[in-house]
Amino acid sequence: MAIEEISYEEYMQKIDELEKRYLSDKEKFPPGAREKGLEICAKFRREVAEIGPENCEYYVDTIYGLPMHKPIKPEEKD
């Protein structure tokens, strides 16, 4: 897995892209996969909103294009 740090805006764009893919009829998903993918996207949005966008670091897996976030611990802030 190759990880690259990205901005909050890029992170949200990746979430939007994933949701569009899950909502499209272009790809056939195994039973339950579409619902699970949309649930995970909603969970990521909710977690970042609760923590606060400024309190997270954002990454993307450059191989699969999957966004990730990590809360910044108080002692890590400058």
Backbone torsions as a table, in degrees:
resi	resn	phi	psi	omega
1	MET	NA	130.9	176.9
2	ALA	-108.2	124.6	-175.4
3	ILE	-111.8	136.9	177.8
4	GLU	-131.5	134.6	177.6
5	GLU	-74.2	138.4	-180.0
6	ILE	-132.1	171.6	178.5
7	SER	-84.3	167.4	176.5
8	TYR	-58.7	-42.7	-179.3
9	GLU	-62.4	-41.9	177.9
10	GLU	-65.7	-38.1	177.8
11	TYR	-60.5	-48.6	-179.3
12	MET	-65.0	-35.2	177.2
13	GLN	-63.5	-41.1	177.9
14	LYS	-64.2	-40.3	176.9
15	ILE	-61.9	-44.4	178.0
16	ASP	-58.8	-44.7	-179.9
17	GLU	-61.7	-42.1	179.1
18	LEU	-64.0	-44.3	179.3
19	GLU	-60.6	-42.9	178.6
20	LYS	-61.5	-39.8	178.9
21	ARG	-64.3	-44.3	179.6
22	TYR	-66.8	-31.0	-179.0
23	LEU	-83.5	-14.7	-179.0
24	SER	-76.8	158.9	176.1
25	ASP	-98.8	5.6	-175.7
26	LYS	-67.6	-36.1	-176.2
27	GLU	-109.9	144.5	175.3
28	LYS	-92.0	122.1	179.7
29	PHE	-104.1	148.1	173.9
30	PRO	-61.3	157.1	179.7
31	PRO	-52.9	128.2	177.6
32	GLY	86.4	-14.4	-176.3
33	ALA	-67.1	-41.4	-180.0
34	ARG	-61.2	-47.4	-179.1
35	GLU	-63.2	-42.0	179.8
36	LYS	-65.4	-41.9	178.9
37	GLY	-62.9	-43.4	178.3
38	LEU	-66.5	-35.6	177.5
39	GLU	-64.0	-41.5	179.7
40	ILE	-66.8	-42.2	177.3
41	CYS	-59.1	-45.1	179.2
42	ALA	-63.8	-39.7	179.1
43	LYS	-62.7	-44.8	179.0
44	PHE	-61.6	-44.3	178.2
45	ARG	-60.0	-44.8	-178.6
46	ARG	-64.5	-45.2	-179.3
47	GLU	-60.4	-45.9	-178.9
48	VAL	-65.4	-39.8	179.1
49	ALA	-64.1	-40.4	-179.6
50	GLU	-68.9	-41.0	-179.4
51	ILE	-74.7	-35.0	-174.3
52	GLY	102.5	126.1	-177.0
53	PRO	-54.3	-32.4	-178.5
54	GLU	-76.5	-9.8	-178.0
55	ASN	-102.7	19.9	179.6
56	CYS	-131.8	156.7	168.0
57	GLU	-107.0	146.4	-174.8
58	TYR	-121.9	139.9	-177.4
59	TYR	-138.0	162.3	172.2
60	VAL	-135.4	138.2	172.0
61	ASP	-78.0	110.8	-173.2
62	THR	-71.7	-16.4	178.0
63	ILE	-79.1	-46.8	-176.4
64	TYR	-103.8	-10.1	179.7
65	GLY	73.9	23.5	-177.4
66	LEU	-91.5	129.4	179.0
67	PRO	-80.4	150.2	177.8
68	MET	-141.9	152.8	174.8
69	HIS	-134.6	154.7	-178.9
70	LYS	-140.3	124.3	176.9
71	PRO	-62.3	141.3	175.6
72	ILE	-86.2	123.6	177.3
73	LYS	-71.0	145.7	-177.9
74	PRO	-52.1	-37.4	-179.5
75	GLU	-73.1	-14.7	178.7
76	GLU	-82.5	-21.0	-178.8
77	LYS	-69.5	144.2	177.9
78	ASP	-90.5	NA	NA
